[in-house]
Structure formats: structure tokens, C-alpha cells
Amino acid sequence: MLLSFNYTATAKMYGNFNLDSNYIYGELEHPKNIIVGYGDELDKDY
């Protein structure tokens, strides 16, 4: 498993690995799924 916090496929360019990729914040190829930021505005201390 390749776990990436980057939006780009840069990590895939560094080798020919037989790994599944998981992009935590989304991918540039799927812009509707990108997470730009997260705030816990529901917390009373926020």
C-alpha cells in the first residue's frame, strides 16, 4: 500500500512497484474528491 498525502502521482514515478495507492486528500485526476482543509467547527472549543 502506497499511502500519499500529496495530490499528484509523483510517488508512482519513483519505481515500478506492484502496490495499491491511497491518496488521503484526493487526486488531481478527480478534483471533486479533493479535500483542501478540515476544521472541527462542530467542537465547542473551536
C-alpha positions as CSV (number, residue, x, y, z in Angstrom):
1,M,0.0,0.0,0.0
2,L,1.3,3.4,-1.0
3,L,-0.1,6.0,1.3
4,S,0.2,9.5,-0.1
5,F,-0.7,12.9,1.4
6,N,0.1,14.5,-1.9
7,Y,-2.5,15.3,-4.7
8,T,-0.1,14.3,-7.5
9,A,1.1,11.0,-8.8
10,T,4.7,11.9,-8.1
11,A,5.3,8.9,-5.8
12,K,4.3,6.5,-8.5
13,M,7.1,7.8,-10.8
14,Y,9.9,6.6,-8.4
15,G,9.5,2.9,-9.2
16,N,7.6,0.2,-10.8
17,F,6.0,-1.2,-7.7
18,N,3.1,-3.5,-7.6
19,L,1.3,-1.5,-4.9
20,D,-2.2,-0.2,-4.3
21,S,-2.3,3.6,-3.9
22,N,-4.4,5.5,-1.4
23,Y,-4.4,9.3,-1.7
24,I,-5.6,10.7,1.7
25,Y,-6.7,14.1,0.4
26,G,-7.7,13.1,-3.1
27,E,-6.1,13.1,-6.5
28,L,-5.8,15.8,-9.2
29,E,-7.4,13.4,-11.7
30,H,-10.6,13.5,-9.6
31,P,-10.9,17.2,-8.5
32,K,-14.4,16.7,-7.0
33,N,-12.9,14.3,-4.4
34,I,-10.1,16.6,-3.2
35,I,-10.1,17.7,0.5
36,V,-8.4,21.1,0.8
37,G,-8.7,21.5,4.5
38,Y,-10.6,20.3,7.5
39,G,-11.7,22.3,10.6
40,D,-13.6,20.9,13.6
41,E,-16.1,23.7,13.7
42,L,-18.6,21.5,15.5
43,D,-16.3,21.3,18.6
44,K,-17.3,23.8,21.3
45,D,-13.6,24.7,21.9
46,Y,-13.1,25.6,18.2
